[in-house]
Each structure stands twice: as structure tokens, then as C-alpha cells.
Amino acid sequence: MIDIAAPALALSTACILAVALGDPKRRRSARLSGNGHRPAQRRLLTVCALLPGLFCIGHGDPSAFLIWLGGCAVAGWLIAIAFSRAAASCRRNG
């Protein structure tokens, strides 16, 4: 079970992080250069983040899917918190 869920979660977390790094609104508010990802790039990254979950379902391991699903939620929250703290410190220092 964990041998399926851990790599699936790692891949999805990388995609979630890539979406967060290229978010145009976050980049504008942090005064970063560049425009961020285009809508097509964001959609592709979102699909890539969901594919490991579909693999868990297709493999027939519901516990791996639930671990993946919960892990993605936690990873998304942690990434959002990390970027909000980084943006807050930039506003204080800048």
C-alpha cells in the first residue's frame, strides 16, 4: 500500500508546488518578475497532479488512494502556508 501511495503523493506534491510557483496572482502580489503559467500550463499540471490518484484507483488499492488524497490536501495546505509566510516577510522587508 505505502509503496504505491508514497511515489504517487510525491509526484502530485511536485505538481502542486509547480502550480503554486507559477500562479500569476501570487507572483503579482509578491512583485516577482514574469507572468507565471498560462491557463493551459496550469490545466496540464493539474491533470498531472491527479493522475497518480487515478493510478491508485486503477490499481485497486483504496487505502493507497485515501492516503494519496489526504496527503495531497495536507501538502496543498503546507505549500499555501509556506508561500503566505514568504509573501508576508517580503512585504515587511520590502
Secondary structure per residue as TSV (DSSP state, phi and psi in degrees):
chain	resnum	aa	ss	phi	psi
A	1	M	-	360.0	-52.0
A	2	I	H	-70.6	-25.2
A	3	D	H	-70.7	-16.4
A	4	I	H	-94.8	-43.4
A	5	A	H	-70.4	-38.7
A	6	A	H	-65.1	-50.6
A	7	P	H	-65.2	-35.3
A	8	A	H	-63.2	-42.8
A	9	L	H	-66.7	-39.9
A	10	A	H	-62.3	-43.9
A	11	L	H	-66.0	-43.9
A	12	S	H	-65.5	-38.8
A	13	T	H	-64.0	-39.1
A	14	A	H	-62.8	-39.6
A	15	C	H	-69.1	-40.2
A	16	I	H	-62.5	-41.6
A	17	L	H	-63.7	-40.7
A	18	A	H	-64.3	-38.6
A	19	V	H	-63.4	-43.5
A	20	A	H	-65.8	-39.3
A	21	L	H	-65.7	-31.9
A	22	G	T	-99.6	11.0
A	23	D	-	-66.9	117.7
A	24	P	H	-61.3	-40.0
A	25	K	H	-66.2	-42.2
A	26	R	H	-64.9	-39.9
A	27	R	H	-65.3	-40.3
A	28	R	H	-65.6	-44.0
A	29	S	H	-68.9	-27.9
A	30	A	T	-88.2	0.0
A	31	R	T	58.1	43.5
A	32	L	-	-92.8	152.8
A	33	S	S	-74.8	158.2
A	34	G	S	88.9	163.0
A	35	N	-	-98.7	-6.9
A	36	G	-	85.4	-166.3
A	37	H	-	-78.4	147.8
A	38	R	-	-77.0	162.7
A	39	P	H	-56.3	-39.0
A	40	A	H	-64.1	-37.9
A	41	Q	H	-66.8	-41.5
A	42	R	H	-63.9	-40.6
A	43	R	H	-64.2	-42.4
A	44	L	H	-63.1	-43.3
A	45	L	H	-64.5	-35.9
A	46	T	H	-65.9	-43.0
A	47	V	H	-63.5	-41.4
A	48	C	H	-63.6	-32.7
A	49	A	H	-71.4	-28.4
A	50	L	H	-86.7	-23.2
A	51	L	H	-57.8	-41.5
A	52	P	H	-60.6	-33.3
A	53	G	H	-66.0	-40.0
A	54	L	H	-65.0	-34.4
A	55	F	H	-64.3	-42.4
A	56	C	H	-60.9	-41.7
A	57	I	H	-66.0	-46.4
A	58	G	H	-64.2	-29.6
A	59	H	H	-74.0	-15.2
A	60	G	T	82.5	29.8
A	61	D	-	-119.8	90.2
A	62	P	H	-65.6	-30.7
A	63	S	H	-68.5	-37.6
A	64	A	H	-64.3	-39.3
A	65	F	H	-63.1	-43.9
A	66	L	H	-67.4	-37.1
A	67	I	H	-64.2	-44.1
A	68	W	H	-61.5	-46.0
A	69	L	H	-61.9	-47.7
A	70	G	H	-66.1	-38.7
A	71	G	H	-65.0	-38.0
A	72	C	H	-65.1	-39.1
A	73	A	H	-63.5	-45.9
A	74	V	H	-64.5	-43.4
A	75	A	H	-62.0	-42.0
A	76	G	H	-61.7	-42.6
A	77	W	H	-65.5	-43.0
A	78	L	H	-64.3	-39.6
A	79	I	H	-65.3	-42.9
A	80	A	H	-62.2	-40.9
A	81	I	H	-65.9	-42.7
A	82	A	H	-62.0	-42.9
A	83	F	H	-72.1	-31.9
A	84	S	H	-69.9	-37.1
A	85	R	H	-69.7	-38.1
A	86	A	H	-65.5	-41.6
A	87	A	H	-66.3	-39.6
A	88	A	H	-65.1	-39.8
A	89	S	H	-70.2	-31.7
A	90	C	H	-66.7	-39.1
A	91	R	H	-67.6	-36.5
A	92	R	H	-69.4	-40.5
A	93	N	H	-85.0	-21.8
A	94	G	-	-103.4	360.0
